[in-house]
Amino acid sequence: MEKTKKAIQEVYLMLKNREVNPCGSFDNAGRFWGREEEFLKNIRTPSRAFPYSHMSALRTKKYVKFINQKYQCLNKEMILKHI
């Protein structure tokens, strides 16, 4: 359990420091759309005024914990594979 907490913290810091980027794509208007629909259902839809709302949500520790729980990750590499 302690090893998993450490892995979650490491991945969160990597996302925060932009060492890795969440999966998603940009549209022609420059809005970022994340791929994890289940996690993003309660996050505001990207708009021209807030084009990075999904990206901001996908850089949180809450998201890393969600990925860890959804895919039953055992280490940092497994979490990164699903980010």
C-alpha positions as CSV (number, residue, x, y, z in Angstrom):
1,M,0.0,0.0,0.0
2,E,2.8,2.4,0.9
3,K,4.5,1.6,-2.4
4,T,1.3,2.4,-4.3
5,K,0.9,5.8,-2.5
6,K,4.5,6.6,-3.5
7,A,3.8,5.7,-7.1
8,I,0.7,7.9,-7.2
9,Q,2.6,10.8,-5.7
10,E,5.4,10.4,-8.2
11,V,3.1,10.3,-11.2
12,Y,1.1,13.2,-9.9
13,L,4.3,15.3,-9.6
14,M,5.3,14.2,-13.1
15,L,2.0,15.5,-14.5
16,K,2.2,18.7,-12.4
17,N,5.7,19.4,-13.6
18,R,4.7,18.5,-17.2
19,E,7.2,15.7,-17.5
20,V,4.4,13.6,-18.9
21,N,1.1,14.6,-20.5
22,P,-2.4,13.2,-20.2
23,C,-3.9,11.4,-23.2
24,G,-6.2,13.5,-25.3
25,S,-6.2,15.6,-28.4
26,F,-6.7,19.2,-29.6
27,D,-9.4,20.3,-32.0
28,N,-9.1,23.0,-34.6
29,A,-10.1,25.7,-32.0
30,G,-7.3,24.7,-29.7
31,R,-9.4,23.0,-27.1
32,F,-8.0,19.9,-25.3
33,W,-10.3,16.9,-25.1
34,G,-9.3,14.2,-22.7
35,R,-9.9,10.5,-23.4
36,E,-11.0,9.3,-20.0
37,E,-14.8,10.0,-20.4
38,E,-15.7,8.2,-17.2
39,F,-13.5,10.6,-15.1
40,L,-14.4,13.7,-17.1
41,K,-18.2,13.4,-17.0
42,N,-18.5,16.0,-14.2
43,I,-15.8,18.3,-15.6
44,R,-16.8,21.4,-17.6
45,T,-16.7,20.9,-21.4
46,P,-13.7,22.7,-23.0
47,S,-14.7,26.0,-24.6
48,R,-12.9,28.8,-26.3
49,A,-12.9,30.6,-22.9
50,F,-11.6,27.5,-21.0
51,P,-9.8,25.4,-23.6
52,Y,-7.8,23.4,-21.0
53,S,-10.5,22.4,-18.5
54,H,-10.0,18.7,-19.3
55,M,-6.2,19.0,-19.2
56,S,-6.3,20.6,-15.8
57,A,-8.5,17.9,-14.5
58,L,-6.3,15.2,-15.9
59,R,-3.2,16.7,-14.0
60,T,-4.7,16.2,-10.6
61,K,-3.9,13.6,-7.9
62,K,-7.6,12.6,-7.9
63,Y,-7.2,11.5,-11.6
64,V,-4.0,9.5,-10.8
65,K,-5.8,7.7,-8.0
66,F,-8.8,7.1,-10.3
67,I,-6.4,5.5,-12.9
68,N,-4.7,3.4,-10.2
69,Q,-8.0,2.1,-8.9
70,K,-9.6,1.5,-12.3
71,Y,-6.6,-0.5,-13.7
72,Q,-5.4,-2.0,-10.4
73,C,-1.9,-0.6,-11.0
74,L,1.0,-2.0,-8.9
75,N,3.7,0.5,-9.7
76,K,4.5,3.8,-11.4
77,E,5.2,2.3,-14.8
78,M,1.7,0.7,-14.9
79,I,0.1,4.0,-13.9
80,L,2.0,5.9,-16.6
81,K,0.9,3.3,-19.2
82,H,-2.7,4.3,-18.6
83,I,-2.3,8.0,-18.2
